[in-house]
């Protein structure tokens, strides 16, 4: 996931993507707790992608407020 690609998306698309990333993060944590998770790097990637989306949303909100 690239920040430049995210900047091209609308606010609604970003919110949908953030919801999907939160669900993915929950599922990965659940798999880890039950011992079914094979790739532990996926948790870190999901958290970083969610943070990236939140950052872009905040940037768009700040630009709209000006």
C-alpha positions as CSV (number, residue, x, y, z in Angstrom):
1,X,0.0,0.0,0.0
2,X,1.5,3.3,-1.1
3,X,0.6,6.7,0.4
4,X,0.4,8.3,-3.1
5,X,-2.2,5.7,-4.1
6,X,-4.2,6.5,-1.0
7,X,-4.2,10.2,-1.6
8,X,-6.0,9.6,-4.9
9,X,-8.9,7.9,-3.1
10,X,-12.0,9.6,-1.8
11,X,-12.7,10.0,1.9
12,X,-15.4,7.3,1.8
13,X,-13.1,4.9,0.1
14,X,-10.5,5.5,2.7
15,X,-13.0,5.0,5.5
16,X,-14.0,1.7,4.0
17,X,-10.4,0.6,3.6
18,X,-9.7,1.6,7.2
19,X,-12.6,-0.6,8.4
20,X,-11.3,-3.5,6.3
21,X,-7.8,-3.1,7.8
22,X,-9.2,-3.1,11.3
23,X,-11.1,-6.3,10.6
24,X,-8.0,-7.8,9.1
25,X,-6.0,-6.8,12.2
26,X,-8.6,-8.3,14.5
27,X,-8.6,-11.6,12.5
28,X,-4.8,-11.7,12.6
29,X,-4.7,-11.1,16.4
30,X,-7.3,-13.8,16.9
31,X,-5.3,-16.3,14.8
32,X,-2.2,-15.5,16.8
33,X,-4.0,-16.0,20.1
34,X,-5.3,-19.4,18.9
35,X,-1.9,-20.4,17.5
36,X,-3.0,-20.5,13.9
37,X,-1.0,-17.6,12.6
38,X,1.9,-18.5,10.4
39,X,3.1,-15.1,9.2
40,X,3.5,-12.8,12.2
41,X,4.7,-9.9,10.0
42,X,1.1,-9.5,8.8
43,X,0.1,-8.0,12.1
44,X,2.7,-5.3,11.8
45,X,1.8,-4.6,8.1
46,X,-1.9,-4.3,8.9
47,X,-1.2,-1.9,11.8
48,X,1.1,0.3,9.6
49,X,-1.4,0.3,6.7
50,X,-4.2,1.4,9.1
51,X,-2.0,4.2,10.4
52,X,-1.2,5.2,6.8
53,X,-4.9,5.5,6.0
54,X,-5.6,7.5,9.2
55,X,-2.8,9.9,8.3
56,X,-4.2,10.5,4.8
57,X,-7.7,11.0,6.3
58,X,-6.3,13.6,8.8
59,X,-4.4,15.4,5.9
60,X,-7.6,15.6,3.9
61,X,-9.6,16.9,6.9
62,X,-7.0,19.5,7.6
63,X,-7.0,20.6,3.9
64,X,-10.8,20.8,3.9
65,X,-10.7,23.0,7.1
66,X,-8.5,25.6,5.5
